[in-house]
């Protein structure tokens, strides 16, 4: 039987042999993509490459990407542990082509890997294609020799992929594996049956169109490939088991949870669900904490806390009153050390964070029980049987007291729960959370995308030249328009062919200075890079007219540069001191580096004490 480590390595090695660059997984905390709470697909780190805003020194790539799906439309949290396929944390195996090969090669690679490397029986593999994608249908049928009866044409909901409402999009083709029977015992159904007999193992996305605001699609000049295969799913198929939880990725964790709680696995479905949730959530916790997330009350920290508390509560349902989840996170680091040796560096810190949260939540859960008793007593005293949804939601939101636990206890007391009222309050909170998560508002403006497409390039001279640097104005932006000139007192954004100005990045503000010639004097207020390769200088024209094509001299304000540099150095010193005093787990979570001040945000699982500050 192949181990999951072998399956992962065979995938990556196969694509290396096909000329792909093996690229390391990016962090679960997306870099330079404020629209995402967590990395949720293999293509996330290549998004700008697919959009044409970034170039790499390779046109083929392969990865095993760490992913989380616990927010937004990709939210699997409530089904985790209850189904055979859903997880919070998972790995996405993928191969990518950036304008190099297309459908024919992608289909051949997928078929060859599945049937020759993984040795899956050919007659158990079924294919879906987009209903209008005759190219893919014929490639599967004629080139791969798959009988027409095992190729299904499905509609846009199943087999058409888009990056968003506008932008790159295209049909996709999925590979499914026939387990032979379903948990319901079905043996005569087909691929469209939702019984679980047919497992989707691989999705091949053919990016071949660009969709505009009107919905019209035009062919892309360089079609690309983005594929994704869940490691947990292919391990399930390759190891001959029916559930992802029966693979070697989860079995050791379930066995350890069973040992720690003294609850046997496989004898009671409700208890099995709790053991699976503990195993799944321990993986998410170990990886999130390693990537710098700590339990908190908002954003990513809130999601981690919710995952932790859900696992802790299931531990309580299994009868354990002692912290146990932290032991599982340590085991995760051991089990995943081949692919992610860096987890060893954070295993003790992760265990400390999780144990601290377990101890803290135990007392919170006890308080929640007391408040639940108050709600139940009030309802009973009024001669009613329905526990009000808004009250139960307040209990959940404030103390993490879950609805299913409330329902379980209510049933024991012959009471009912107002689930509709609870979910109405939950939806209100989700809407507030979406409004407060500013990431979606920071999507790149269309004018910046267009400027990047026009290929304006800026040579940075700021390491060696910062005064009277000769250059040329390549283009001018104002609002959502390209302009030929900026008049006196007008504000706009300028692209230069040569620039001495640092762009704001990583919390450090951009340089300030002057752009001038004999007839115009413009002050640089900020410099920023909204999209890879595009360096914009926000300027105010003090006198004269600045025109596209002008020859200019650029100068940085030297004292402001020096002050910013001092604070930049100070942040490094502060970070080093924090790691020395608090521990090497401390990671930078944000910063502001300006000429007049600095701010340093960092991760730690508890408040810093006065003695530690001294």
N, C-alpha and C positions, 0 to 999 in steps of 0.2 A: 504493500500500500504506500502510495506517495504521501509524504508529509506536506503540510502547508508550506513549510520553508522550501521544500523541493519544487512545489508547484509554482511558487513565486519566482524562484531563481530560474526555473526552466523557461518561464514566460519572458523574463528580462533577457536571458541569454539568447533565446531564439531570435528576438528582435534585434539584439546587437549583431547577430550573424547576418541579419538582413539589412545591415547598414544604419541602424538606429543608434542614437546617442543615449546611453543610460543616464537619466537625469534624476537626481535625488528628490525625494518627496519634499514638497514645501511644507511650511508650518500649518497647523490647524487654524492658526490666526492669520488670515489673509494679509499679504503685504501689498500695499498700494492699491487696494480694492475696497473702498469703504462701503460698497453696496452689499458686501457679504459679512454675515456675523461669523460664520465658520467656513473653511474650505469644504466644499461638498461634492467636488468632482475632480477628476484628473486634469481636465482642461483648464481649471482656474488659473494655474500659474502661467499658462500659455495664452491667456485671453488677448493680450495686446499683440501677440505674434499673429494670431488668427485675424485680428482686426487690421493688421498691416501697420501698426504703430511702433512695433519693435522688431528688430532683426536679431537673429541668433546666428552663431557660427555653424549651425547644423540645420538641415531641413527635415530630418527624421528624428523622432524622440520616442523613448519608452520609459515608463515610470510605474512604480507601485506607490500610489498616493494615499496618505492618511486623510480620511474624510469623516465629517460629522453631519448627521441629518436630524437636527432636533429643533429647527426653527423654520418659520415661513411655510411655504408650500411643501418643502421637503422635511416634514416633521413626523418621525417614526416613533416618538417616545412612548405614546400610549399603547402601541401594539408590540413593543419590545418584550420578549419573553413569552408572549401569547401566540405568536406565529413562528413558523420554522425559518423565516427569512429576514425579519426586520431587526435592525441593530441601531444603536446610537453611533458608535464608532465602527468603521469598517475600512477596508483597503480596496482601492480601485486600481486594478491593473489596466494599463492602457498603452496603445501605440498611436502615434500622431505623425501626420504628414503636413508640412507647411508649404503647400503649392508644389509638392513633388509628385508622389504617386497618388492614384485615385482608386476608384471602385474595384477595378480588376485585381490590383495587387492586394488591396485590403481584404477582399473576399478570399483570395488564394491564401494569404497569410493566416486568416482565421481558420479556414478549413484544415490547412496543413498542421497548425498547432494543435487543434482539437483532436484530429484523427491520427496523426503520426507521433507527435510529441506526448500528448496526454493519452493517446490510444483509446479514445472514446469510440464506442461502436457507431459506425456511420448510420445504421438504420434507426438509431435512437435520436438523431439530430434532426430538428425541424427548423424551418426558416420562415421569417416574416419579412415582407418588403412593403414599401409604400405602394398604394394601389395603382399609381400612375408610373411607377419606376420600372419600366420595361428593361432598362439596362441591367439593373441588379437582378431582376427575375431571370433574365437569359443567362447571366454570368453564373448564377447558382445552378440553373438547369443544364446548360450546355457545357460550361467549362468545368464545373465541379461534379456534374453527373447526378444531381439530386432529382429524384422523381418529382414530377409536377405536383403530385398529391401531397408531398411534404413541404411545399412552398405555399405560404398563405399571403394573399394581398390584403393589407389592412389600411384603414383610413388615417387621416391626419392626427387624430388623438393618440394613436398607438405608434405610428411610424413616420412622423415628421418632426424634426427638431428645429428649434429657433433659440438664438442667444437672448432675444428679447422681442418686443413688439416690432422693432426695426433692426436691421443689421443682418449678419450672416445667418443663413438657415439652409435647410435641405432635408431630403428624405433620409431615413435610416433603415437599417436591416438588422434584425435580431436573430440570434441563435438560441434555440430552446432545446432542452434535453428531456426526453421522455423517461420518467421514473418507472413506467410500467403500470403502476396503479397509484391511486390517490389515497390520502388518509381516509376518505369516504368510501374507498373500495371501488372507485370507478375504473373500469377496464375498457370501456367502449366509447369514451368521449374523445373529442379532438382538442386541438391546441387552444381553441377559443373558450374552452370550459374553465371556469375559475376554481376548480376543485383542488389544484395543487399538483396534479400529475405531471404537468409540463412546467419545467423550471427555466426561466430566462437566465442565460448565463453570460451573454455578450451582446453589446449593442454597438453597431458600426454606424457612425454618423457621417454622411456624405455632404460636406458643406460646399454647395455649388451655386447658391443664389444669394443675392442681397435684396432684402425687402425694405421698401421705403415707407414713408408715413401713410401713403394711400393704400398700402397693401400690395402694390405691384412688385413683382420679382424679376430681377435681371440677373443673367449669369455672372458669376464672379470670374475675374480674369485668371485667377489661380485657385482652382478648387482644392480643398483640403480634406483631411481625414482626422476624425476624433473618435476613438473607441474607448469603451469601458467594460471591464469584466470584474465583477465582485469576487475577491479572493475567497470569501466565505462560501459563496455559491459554487464556484468551481471546485473548491475543496470538498464540499458536500457530494458533488457528483463523482469526482475522481476517487473519493474514499468509499463510495458505495453506501452512503447512509442517507436517511430521508430528511434530516433536519440539519441546518447549519450548526446547531448546538451539539450535534453528535460528532462533530469533527474535532481534530486535535487542537484547534484554536480555542475551543470552549470546554472540552471534557475535563482537562486538569483543573480548571477554575471551578467548574461545577462540583467536582469531587472534593476540592478543598473547602468550598462553601458548605458542602454536606458534612464534612468532618468537623468544621468549626461550629456548626449549629446543631450537630448530632441529629440531623434529619436525613433519612435515606432518600436517594433520588430514584424516581421511577415507580413509586408506590401511591402517590396522591397528586393529581394534576395541579391543584391549587398550590401545593407546596413546591412542585416542580417549577411552576411559573416563577415563584419567588427566588428559587435557586438560580434559574436562568437569568433573571433580572440582575441578581447580585453579580453573576459572572460577566454579563454584558457591561454593566455600568462600571465595574472595576477597570475594564479596558479603557473606557472613555475617560475616567478620572486620571488614570496613570498618564495617558497621552496629553490630555488637556493641561494638566499641571506641569508636565515637562515643557510644554510649549508656552508657559508663562501665565496661564490663567489661574486665578485663585478664587475661591468662593466669595461671592459678594452679593449685593442687592440690585445690581443692574447689569445690563448687557451680557457679555460672555460669562462674567462671574456669577450672575444670577442663574444662567443655564446650568453651569457646573454645580452650583448649590442645589438646584432642583434635582439634578441627576443623583447627587450624593444622598439627598434626603429621601428620595424614592427608594434607593437601595437600602438605606438604613431602616426605613419603615418596613420593608419586606423582611429584613432581618428580624425585626420585632415580631412580625407575623409568624416567623419560623421559631419563635420562642427564645431567641437570644437577647439578653439584656446587656451583653458586653460588646465593646467595639470589635468588629471582625473584618470590616471591609478593607481596612488598611493593610491587612495581611494579604488580601487578594491582589492589591495593587503592586505589592512587592513581587508576587508570583508572576504578574503580567510582565514585569521587567525581565524576569528570568526566561519566560517562555518566548519573548520577542527579541532576545538579545542578538540573534543572528542577523536579522534585518535592521534592527534599531538598537545597536550597542549603546547609543547615547542615553537610553533609558536607565542604564546602570548608574549613571552619574546623578540622576535625580530620584532614585528609588527611595532613599531614606527620607528625603524632603517630602516626596509625595505621600509616603506613609504617615509622616508627622502631620501634614495638612489634613489628610483624610481622618486620622484618629482624632485630631482636635475637633473637627466638624462633627464626628460621631458623638463625642462626649458632650458637645454643646447642644446638639439636636435632641439628645435623649431627654434632657431637662425640659427643652421646648415642647417636645411631644407630650410629656407628662402634663405641662401647663395646658396644652391644647385639649387633652382629655378632660381636664377639669372644666374648661369652658364649654366643651361639648355637653358635659353633664348638665351645666346650667341651662343651655338651650333646650335640651330634652326635658328637663324638669319644668321649664316655663310652658312648653307646649302641652305637656301632660296635665299640668295644673289648669290650663284653659280648656281641658276636655277635648283637645285636638290630637291628631296622629301624624300630621305633616310637618316635618322640620323645614323651616323656611330656607330657600336657596340662598338669598343674600347673606343671611347669617352664617351659613355653612361656607360660603365663598370667603367671607371675611376671616373665618377661622383658617381656611386653606391659605389665603394670601398672606396673612400675618404670621401664622405659626406653622405653615407647611403641612396642615392637617388634611390629608387627601380625601377626595369625595368617596372613593371606593371603601376606605376605612370607615368613613361616616355611615355609608350604606350598610356595611357589615354589622356595625354595632347597633344601628337603628333596627335592623332586622331581628337581632337578638332581643330587642326590647319591644318588638311588635309595633314599630313605628315606620313611617314612610319618609322618603326624602324628596324634596322639591328639586328634581334634577334640572327641569327647564329653567327655573329661577337661578340655579347655580350657574348653568352654562350661559345664560344671558349676561350675568355679571362677569363671567370669564371672558366673553367676547368683548365686552366694554373695555376690560383691562388690556386685551390683545390690541384693540384699536388704539388705546393710549400708548402702549408700548411701541406700536408701529410709528405713531406720530413722534415719539420721543427719540426713536432710532434714526439719527440724522443721515445715516449712510446713503439712503436712497436719494437724498437731495444733493449728494456730492458727485453724482454721475457727471462724466465729462461732457461739457457743452459741445453742441454740434459744430460751432465755429472753430473750436480747438481741434476737433477731429479732422475737419476739412483742411486746416492749416498744416496738420501733421501729414496728411495725405499728399500735400503739395511738395513735401520733401525739403522744407527749409532746415538747413543744418547750421549749427553755431559752434565755432571753434572756441573752447574755453582757454583764456590766456592767464587766468587769475593767479596761477601758481608763480608765474615769472614776470608778468606785466600787469600793473593795476592803474597806471596813469597814462593819459593821452594815447590810448590804444587805438590805432586806426582801424576803421571798419566801414561797413555799408549797411544801410537800413534795407532789409529784404522785404519786409511787409509790415503793415500797420493794421491793428484790429481795434474796433471800437464797438462796444455792445455786441451785437450779433452780425456785424458787417466787416468786410475788408474795406479799408479806406486808403486813399492815395495820399492824404496829408492830415496833419493835426495842426490847428491854429492856436494862437495864443490863449492860454488858460484852459485849453482842452486837455482831457485825460484820455489815455488810450494805452494799448499794449503793443510793444515793438519787438520785432525779431531782428537780431543783428547777425552778420556773418562771423564776426569775432567779438568776444565779450570777456571782460575781466571780472564780471559780477558773479559771485556765488548765488546759486538758486536756493530758495528755502527747501529744506529737506530734513527729515528726522527730527522735527521740532526746532531746528535752527533757522532763524529768519534769514531772508535774502539780503544781499548787500544793498547799500544806497550809494548814490553818486550822481554823476552828470553825463549827459550825451549832448555834444555841441559841435558847432562849426562857426564860421564867421557870421552867419545870419540867424542861427537858432540856438536856443539854450533850453534844454529839457532836463528836469530833475527826475532821477530814478527813485521811485518810492518803494519798490519791491521787485524781486525777481522770483519767478516760480516756474515749475515744470508740470503743467496739468496733465500731460500725456508724454510717454517716453519719446525723447528726442526733440521735444519742442520747448525751447527756453524763451519765456516771455518776460519783457521788461515793462513794468507798469510805470508810466511816465506822466508828468504834468509839464506842459510847455510853458516856460516862464516868459519867453518873448520869441518872436519870429514864427516861422512855419516849418514843421518837420515833415519831410516828404519821403515816400518810398523811393529808394534809389540813391538817397543822399549819402555822400561821404561824410563820416563823422569821426570825432574822437571821444572815447569813453574813459571815464575816470571813477574809481571807487573812492568814497570818503575814507581815508586811511585810519583815522582815529576810531571810527565806528567799527571798522573791520577788526582792529586790534582789540577793542573791548569785547566784541563778540567772540573772538578767538580765546580770550582769557576765560570767558564763561564756558566756552566749549571744553577747554582743558579742565575747568573746575567740575564739570559734570562727570568727566572720567574719574577724577580723584574721588568725588563723592560716591560714585558707583563702587569703586574699589574699597572705600572705607565701609560702605554698607555690607558688602560681601564679606569683609573681614570680621565685622561685628555681629551681623545677623546670620551669616551663612552663605555658602556659594550658590544657593538656590535663587538669590535675589537677582531679578532680571529687570531691565529697563522696560517700563510699560508706557512711557511717553515722556516728553520733555518740552521745555521752551528755552531756547538759547538766544538771547537778545543782547544788544549792547549795554543795556542798563540793568538787566536782571536775568536770573535763570530759575527754572522750575524743573524738578526731577521727580517723575512718578516711577514707583517701583512696586514689585509684587512681594507680599509677605502675608502670612496667614493670621497674624494678630497685630495689634497696635504696638508701636515701638515704645519701650519703657524710657523713663527719664535717665536711668543709669546707662542704657544703651546709647542714648543721644549724647550724653557726656563722654 
